[in-house]
Amino acid sequence: MRITSIHQIEITSRCNLACRYCVHPTMPRPKLDMTDEHFARALEWVAHFRRRRTQGELSLHGIGESTLHPKFAEWIGLARKALGSDLRLTTATNGINVTEEQAEAMASAGM
């Protein structure tokens, strides 16, 4: 199977909750933040697929709570730049720790 888009980037595997229904607390993998280098590489692929017109949208979420990443607000802007203004950029959050800076970054990015 050929890869033609990057649908989701999990920028952190950390979470600030322990919901009973979630697999996160029982997952054995380390709870870490994505590095600048890995995020930049992922966005290179997003931009590549955008140029090929196979990138449909991008979501910054995963098992972790994306807003816990220390560069969340900054990375939204970088993701929007790689994705372009016409494709959908989303995230999923429990919203507990969303800062004003993060909310403004999400609004500016059209989330």
C-alpha atoms as one frame of an Amber mdcrd trajectory, in Angstrom:
protein
   0.000   0.000   0.000   1.328   3.440  -0.962   1.218   6.291   1.539  -0.476
   9.322  -0.011  -1.138  11.547   3.005  -0.432  12.144   6.671  -3.781  12.147
   8.450  -2.648  12.512  12.048   0.420  13.562  14.027   0.570  12.615  17.699
   2.728  15.415  19.109   2.675  14.038  22.634   1.765  10.764  24.276   1.270
  12.447  27.657  -2.195  13.034  29.096  -3.500  14.918  32.113  -6.435  12.589
  32.739  -6.927   8.901  33.493 -10.347   8.174  32.020 -11.658   4.680  32.762
 -12.501   3.977  29.134  -9.147   5.125  27.708  -6.243   2.837  26.870  -3.687
   5.557  27.631  -3.009   4.699  31.306  -2.312   1.046  30.463  -0.141   1.620
  27.406   3.430   0.460  28.095   5.105   2.966  25.743   6.856   5.987  27.270
   4.860   9.184  27.689   6.919  11.665  25.660   6.681  14.852  23.594   7.595
  14.812  19.911  10.866  16.548  19.094  11.228  19.559  16.817  13.125  17.385
  14.333  10.419  14.736  14.099   7.653  17.310  13.794   9.545  19.159  11.045
  10.031  15.881   9.173   6.351  14.995   9.472   5.414  18.435   8.136   7.802
  17.952   5.211   5.701  14.933   4.266   2.472  16.898   4.719   3.807  19.604
   2.384   4.959  16.941  -0.092   1.525  15.318  -0.201  -0.122  18.732  -0.441
   1.940  19.507  -3.549   0.872  16.144  -4.987  -2.750  17.034  -4.126  -3.249
  13.901  -2.042  -3.229  15.571   1.389  -6.842  16.107   2.495  -6.580  17.305
   6.079  -4.339  17.061   9.126  -5.129  16.378  12.756  -2.752  17.124  15.622
  -3.866  14.545  18.139  -3.487  10.953  19.205  -3.708   9.056  22.467  -2.029
  11.989  24.243  -3.423  15.438  25.051  -1.906  17.666  22.354  -2.282  20.884
  24.339   0.248  19.566  26.878   3.048  19.835  24.339   5.077  22.929  25.258
   5.165  24.070  21.613   1.513  23.360  20.797   0.630  26.977  19.931   3.762
  27.431  17.812   3.319  24.114  16.030  -0.252  24.917  15.020   1.126  27.770
  12.918   3.784  25.532  11.378   1.185  22.893  10.573  -1.078  25.477   8.964
   1.804  26.730   6.833   2.629  23.198   5.626  -1.031  22.381   5.030  -2.022
  25.610   3.332  -5.029  27.744   4.071  -7.621  25.683   2.236  -7.227  22.275
   3.894  -8.711  21.335   7.243  -6.510  21.407  10.375  -7.976  19.876  13.538
  -7.122  18.680  17.001  -8.902  16.804  19.764  -8.578  18.019  23.330 -10.209
  17.579  26.701  -9.828  21.362  26.990  -8.804  21.384  30.634  -5.473  23.150
  30.176  -6.130  25.194  27.031  -4.426  28.541  27.519  -5.438  31.831  25.971
  -2.322  31.654  23.766  -3.338  28.194  22.535  -6.932  29.271  21.906  -5.717
  32.271  19.908  -3.324  30.066  17.917  -6.130  27.626  17.128  -8.409  30.467
  16.037  -5.681  32.035  13.883  -5.072  28.679  12.205  -8.767  28.284  11.421
  -9.263  25.290  13.694
